[in-house]
Amino acid sequence: MTRTPLPGRVYEVIPAFETYLKGELRACQASWGPFYYTEAPADALGGLVFWNRNTWLDPFRVEFSSISEAVAVLRSIQRNWWPSLFTQFRRGALISAQLPPLSLKPRPFPWLLPDVPMGAWTLLAAHTMLASASAASPFPGGMIVFAEDTQEPPSRAYLKLWEALVRCRRWPGPGERCLDAGASPGGWTWALARLGAEVIAVDRAPLEDRVRAMPGVRFMAHDAFTLNPADIGPLDWLFCDVICYPPRLYGWIEKWLAAGICNNFICTIKMQGTPDLETTRRFAAIPGSRVVHLSHNKHELTWMKVGTKGNGSPEAALPPPPDA
């Protein structure tokens, strides 16, 4: 058996967004199915890489002679491993069957994400494995499935908010003041009100009546971006899912950061055609920030900046991005 560390990163593509990842990487040393490998540091790529399902942070390659040997390699490193197979499915299933199982059952919300590494592996050939003990996404294969509420929420947009909050490992609690910009029809407001938070829901279009009637919800019929921080006052959380060009969102967020009256932000960066990498990188450069493509995102990214946890007590900011 031979194990060879690889000095770069392995990026797993998001189906239908392959061209976006290729554009960020510019060039790569190797590719295997949905995986692209590059040894170039972030500076050489022009900044962080955002359009990927998962990033394998410390990849290595293993040439093995038997199923048990492949299993022993992974077990000797850590417990949690998830297969991302694109070939050799039968052999991959035999290896996976001998590793500790990982639950894929739909998760309830709120759910506190365990702070443990999630490894990833795949097979390149019958006796060749590619693996990484740590990955940028904390979820198996970069994906999370929630136990959905198919009756109450007015849209499925709440799923990406749930995913962002789980990634942050904190969420608003009773008595905390939130602004939900671009709230209509009310999916995010519904999710926040269920947590007991006070929600100022802002949109030019109305909320659904049943969301507007929830305890703690106050609706403002307004263009959120024409509101200044002084118009709203201190907040615990600012959420934004407005459809707009990224520079307009960035300019509005700059006002809130300068005002210093909100510590926690989760905003969707909506793309109009070609991804706006310049503005995305400006968001990522804000201290304590992360920009990721959530498994529930589509043609959009999510910016998260979290400075205090849900009950308002001091908490460290989000860790630096893995590509920094």
Residue pairs with C-beta under 8 A, 6 or more apart in sequence:
1 62
1 63
1 64
1 65
1 69
1 73
2 62
2 63
3 60
3 61
3 62
3 73
4 60
4 61
4 62
5 58
5 59
5 60
6 37
6 39
6 59
6 60
6 61
7 39
8 29
8 37
8 38
8 39
8 40
8 59
9 37
9 38
9 49
9 55
9 56
9 57
9 59
9 323
10 35
10 36
10 37
10 55
10 56
10 59
10 130
10 132
11 21
11 25
11 35
11 36
11 37
11 38
11 49
11 52
11 54
11 55
11 56
12 34
12 35
12 52
12 53
12 54
12 55
12 56
12 84
12 120
12 142
13 21
13 34
13 35
13 36
13 52
13 53
14 20
14 21
14 51
14 52
14 53
14 293
15 34
17 51
17 293
20 51
20 275
21 36
21 49
21 51
21 52
22 36
23 51
23 275
24 45
24 46
24 49
24 50
24 51
24 277
25 36
25 38
25 40
25 45
25 49
26 40
26 45
26 46
27 38
27 40
28 36
28 37
28 38
29 37
29 38
29 39
30 36
30 37
31 37
32 86
32 122
32 124
32 130
33 86
33 87
33 122
34 84
34 86
35 56
35 84
35 86
35 122
35 130
37 59
38 45
42 48
42 49
42 323
42 324
46 277
46 281
47 277
47 281
47 284
48 281
48 284
48 291
48 321
48 323
48 324
49 55
49 323
50 275
50 277
50 280
50 284
50 291
50 292
50 293
50 301
51 275
51 293
51 301
52 293
53 137
53 141
53 142
53 143
53 293
53 295
54 84
54 120
54 135
54 136
54 137
54 141
54 142
55 135
55 136
55 137
55 322
55 323
56 120
56 131
56 132
56 134
56 135
57 132
57 134
57 135
57 136
57 322
58 132
58 133
58 134
59 130
59 131
59 132
60 130
60 131
60 132
61 124
61 128
61 129
61 130
61 131
62 70
62 73
62 128
62 129
62 130
62 131
63 127
63 128
64 70
64 73
64 127
64 128
64 129
65 127
67 91
67 94
67 95
67 98
68 98
70 95
70 129
71 95
71 98
71 99
73 129
73 131
74 81
74 95
74 99
74 119
74 121
74 131
75 99
77 119
77 133
78 117
78 119
78 133
79 100
79 116
80 100
80 102
80 116
80 117
80 118
80 119
81 99
81 100
81 102
81 119
81 120
81 121
81 131
82 102
82 118
82 119
82 120
82 121
82 140
82 141
83 92
83 95
83 96
83 120
83 121
83 122
84 120
84 121
84 122
84 141
85 92
85 122
85 123
86 122
87 123
87 124
87 125
88 123
88 125
88 126
91 123
91 126
92 122
92 123
95 123
102 140
104 140
104 145
105 145
106 145
106 146
106 147
106 148
107 144
107 145
107 146
107 147
107 166
108 146
108 147
109 146
109 147
109 162
109 165
109 166
109 191
110 165
110 166
110 171
110 195
111 166
112 169
113 138
113 166
113 167
113 169
115 169
117 133
117 134
117 135
118 134
118 135
118 137
118 138
118 139
118 140
119 131
119 132
119 133
119 134
119 135
120 131
120 132
120 135
120 141
121 129
121 130
121 131
121 132
122 129
122 130
122 131
123 129
123 130
124 130
135 142
136 292
136 321
136 322
136 323
137 295
138 167
139 295
142 295
143 295
144 163
144 166
144 295
146 159
146 162
146 163
148 156
148 159
152 190
152 210
153 186
153 187
153 190
153 191
154 185
154 186
154 187
154 190
154 207
154 208
154 210
154 211
155 185
155 186
155 187
156 187
157 187
157 188
157 241
158 187
158 188
158 190
158 191
159 296
160 268
160 294
160 296
160 297
160 302
161 187
161 188
161 191
161 192
161 239
161 241
161 266
162 191
163 294
163 295
163 296
164 266
164 294
164 302
164 304
165 171
165 266
167 290
167 292
167 294
167 304
168 266
168 304
168 306
168 318
169 309
170 306
170 309
170 310
170 315
171 195
171 310
172 178
172 192
172 195
172 196
172 197
172 236
172 237
172 264
172 310
173 195
173 196
173 197
173 310
173 311
173 312
174 195
174 196
174 197
175 196
175 197
175 198
176 197
176 198
176 236
176 237
176 310
176 312
177 197
177 198
177 200
177 234
177 235
177 236
177 237
178 192
178 197
178 198
178 199
178 200
178 235
178 236
178 237
178 238
178 239
179 199
179 200
179 202
179 224
179 232
179 235
179 237
179 238
179 239
179 262
180 188
180 189
180 192
180 199
180 200
180 201
180 202
180 239
180 240
180 241
181 202
181 203
181 224
181 225
181 238
181 239
181 240
181 241
181 242
182 202
182 203
182 224
182 240
182 241
182 242
182 243
183 189
183 199
183 201
183 202
183 203
183 207
183 219
183 241
184 201
184 203
184 204
184 205
184 206
184 207
185 205
185 207
185 208
185 211
186 201
186 207
186 208
186 211
186 212
188 239
188 241
189 199
189 201
189 207
189 211
189 214
189 217
190 211
190 214
192 199
192 237
192 239
193 199
193 211
193 214
193 215
193 216
193 217
194 214
196 216
197 216
197 236
197 237
198 216
198 218
199 216
199 217
199 218
200 218
200 220
200 232
201 207
201 211
201 212
201 217
201 218
201 219
201 220
202 219
202 220
202 222
202 224
202 227
203 219
203 221
203 222
203 224
204 221
204 222
204 223
206 212
206 219
206 221
207 217
207 219
211 217
212 219
224 240
224 242
224 252
225 242
225 244
225 248
225 249
225 252
228 255
229 255
229 256
229 259
229 261
229 262
230 259
233 261
234 261
234 262
235 261
235 262
236 262
236 263
236 264
236 308
236 312
237 262
237 264
237 265
237 266
238 256
238 262
238 264
238 265
238 266
238 267
239 265
239 266
239 267
240 249
240 252
240 253
240 265
240 266
240 267
240 268
241 267
241 268
242 249
242 268
242 270
243 270
244 270
245 270
245 272
245 276
246 269
246 270
246 271
246 276
246 279
246 280
246 283
247 276
247 279
249 267
249 269
249 270
249 279
250 279
250 282
250 283
253 265
253 267
253 283
256 262
256 265
257 286
263 306
263 307
263 308
264 305
264 306
264 307
264 308
265 303
265 304
265 305
265 306
266 302
266 303
266 304
266 306
267 302
267 303
268 297
268 300
268 301
268 302
268 303
269 276
269 279
269 280
269 283
269 291
269 300
269 301
269 302
269 303
270 299
270 300
271 299
271 300
271 301
280 291
280 301
283 289
283 291
283 303
284 290
284 291
284 303
284 321
286 305
287 317
288 305
288 306
288 307
288 317
288 318
289 303
289 304
289 305
289 318
290 303
290 304
290 305
290 318
290 321
291 301
291 302
291 303
291 304
291 321
292 301
292 302
292 304
293 301
293 302
294 302
304 318
305 317
305 318
306 315
306 317
306 318
307 315
307 317
308 314
308 315
309 315
